[in-house]
Amino acid sequence: MAETWKDNLIYKLIAVLLAVLLWLYVTADQNPPLEKTLNLSVNYENLLDNLTLTSKTNVVNIKIRGEQKIINGLGLKDFEARVDLAQVKLGQQALPVIIGNPLGIEITDVFPKEVSVNVDVIAERQVPVTAALLGETAHGYSSFKATVKPSQVVIRGPANILDSLEEARVDVNLNSAQSNLVLNLPIKVQDKLGNWFGADTLNIIPNTVEVFIPIVQDTPSKTVPVKPVIDGKPALGYQIARIMVEPETVKILGQFNKLDTIDLIQTLPVNLTDVKENVIQEVDLSIPSGVTVLYGTKVKVIVQIELSPVQKNFDIPIKVYNSKSSQKVLVTTEAVKVNVEGKKDIMDNITFQDIIAFVDVAGLDFGTHELEVQIDAPDEVQLKNIEPLRVKVEINILEEKPATTNSATTPD
C-alpha cells in the first residue's frame, strides 16, 4: 500500500510540473516580451537666468522592454528625458541625459547618452531698424524714404551673437503700390556672416515695427533750404550765438511754374522773447499753396543763446618802436582812445595795461610824418574802434650835449 502511494506521488509531481510548464508556455505565447523605441523631447532644467543655450540636442531615442500588455499601453507621457544645467560652465560641453521612468520598465538603451550644449551669457543691445524696399511701385508712381517706428529695437540674447550683429531690418514689398503704405512688419536680424536669427534664439523688443512708405504720383520736385523765422529777442545781456535747423532742406512737389517761384521754405515763428538759455523746438513749415512737402511738415529748430559781449574804453599812451639812437621822435598825440569787446568773464579782467598802442618809425627820415596807430591786444578780445586812427610824428636830429671841461687854476 505504501509503495503504491509513493508511486502515485511521483506521478502527481510530474503532472503538476507538466501543468506549470504548460501554463508558462501558454502565458508566454499569449503575452510575449516586447521592445519598443520612443523619441523623447529633452527638457533642460536649472539654467541660471543670466545664461542661455546657443546649441543643444532636442530629441533622444530610448528602447524599452517588457510584457506586451504593459509596453503597448505606454507612450511619451510616461517617460521624461532631462538635462540638469545647474553646474554648467560657459562654452561647449557634454552633459548626461537623465531618463525618468516611474513605472520601473526596463530601459535597454538611450541614444545619445550625453548631449552637447553650448552655454553663453545673455546680453542686451540696442540696434537701429532699416527698411528694405522690394519690388516696384505701380507705373507712374515713386516711393520715397521709409519711416520706421520705433527706429530702434532692443535685442536680448547670447553675447557672442549680439557682438556680430550687422543689422535689424524689415522687408517691405511695394507690390505695385499707388498710395502710401502703412504696415506692421516683423523684424529680421542678420549677423556679419549673413546668418539670420529668429525668436527661437533672440528676444527682440518689440518684435514688430510700423513702417510708413510715401508713395506719390510722379510730379516735378525741387529741393529747397529751410529758413527758420525768429520772433522776439533774448533777455538783456544775452544774444543769439547760432541758429540751426534739422533737416536743413526739404523736397517739395508741384507744377513747374509754381516750383520756379520758390527758393526756400520758412518755418512758423520761434519765439525768443526774454530767453536766457538754448531753445530746441519742433515747428511747422509755412508751406505755400500749390505745393506739398515730402517726409512731413515739421522741422526741429535749435537756437543757441549766449551772454552778450561786453565793451570797454581805454586811453592808451602811444609808444614809439624802432627809432634810431640819433633820432628825437615826438608824437603830437600822447594817447588814443581804444574800444574793445569780448566775453564778460574775459573783459572783467582786462585793464589798460593789457593793451599796447604804438607807431613804427623804422626806416623813416627826419621830418614830419603821419602814421597809423597800431594796437596789440589779447586774442580773446576784439578791437572795435581807435580814435584817432592816425597821428603826426616829428623826427628830429638828437642834439648832442656839449662836453663839460674843467679849467685848472694856479693858486696865488
C-alpha positions, 0 to 999 in steps of 0.5 A: 500500500505504501509503495503504491502511494509513493508511486502515485506521488511521483506521478502527481509531481510530474503532472503538476510540473507538466501543468506549470510548464504548460501554463508558462508556455501558454502565458508566454505565447499569449503575452510575449516580451516586447521592445519598443523605441520612443523619441523623447523631447529633452527638457533642460532644467536649472539654467541660471537666468543670466545664461542661455543655450546657443546649441543643444540636442532636442530629441533622444531615442530610448528602447524599452522592454517588457510584457506586451500588455504593459509596453503597448499601453505606454507612450511619451507621457510616461517617460521624461528625458532631462538635462540638469544645467545647474553646474554648467560652465560657459562654452561647449560641453557634454552633459548626461541625459537623465531618463525618468521612468516611474513605472520601473520598465526596463530601459535597454538603451538611450541614444545619445547618452550625453548631449552637447550644449553650448552655454553663453551669457545673455546680453542686451543691445540696442540696434537701429531698424532699416527698411528694405524696399522690394519690388516696384511701385505701380507705373507712374508712381515713386516711393520715397524714404521709409519711416520706421517706428520705433527706429530702434529695437532692443535685442536680448540674447547670447553675447557672442551673437549680439557682438556680430550683429550687422543689422535689424531690418524689415522687408517691405514689398511695394507690390505695385503700390499707388498710395502710401503704405502703412504696415506692421512688419516683423523684424529680421536680424542678420549677423556679419556672416549673413546668418539670420536669427529668429525668436527661437534664439533672440528676444527682440523688443518689440518684435514688430515695427510700423513702417510708413512708405510715401508713395506719390504720383510722379510730379516735378520736385525741387529741393529747397533750404529751410529758413527758420523765422525768429520772433522776439529777442533774448533777455538783456545781456544775452544774444543769439550765438547760432541758429540751426535747423534739422533737416536743413532742406526739404523736397517739395512737389508741384507744377513747374511754374509754381516750383520756379517761384520758390527758393526756400521754405520758412518755418512758423515763428520761434519765439525768443522773447526774454530767453536766457538759455538754448531753445530746441523746438519742433515747428511747422513749415509755412508751406505755400499753396500749390505745393506739398512737402515730402517726409512731413511738415515739421522741422526741429529748430535749435537756437543757441543763446549766449551772454552778450559781449561786453565793451570797454574804453581805454586811453592808451599812451602811444609808444614809439618802436624802432627809432634810431639812437640819433633820432628825437621822435615826438608824437603830437598825440600822447594817447588814443582812445581804444574800444574793445569787446569780448566775453564778460568773464574775459573783459572783467579782467582786462585793464589798460595795461593789457593793451599796447598802442604804438607807431613804427618809425623804422626806416623813416627820415627826419621830418614830419610824418603821419602814421597809423596807430597800431594796437596789440591786444589779447586774442580773446578780445576784439578791437572795435574802434581807435580814435584817432586812427592816425597821428603826426610824428616829428623826427628830429636830429638828437642834439648832442650835449656839449662836453663839460671841461674843467679849467685848472687854476694856479693858486696865488 
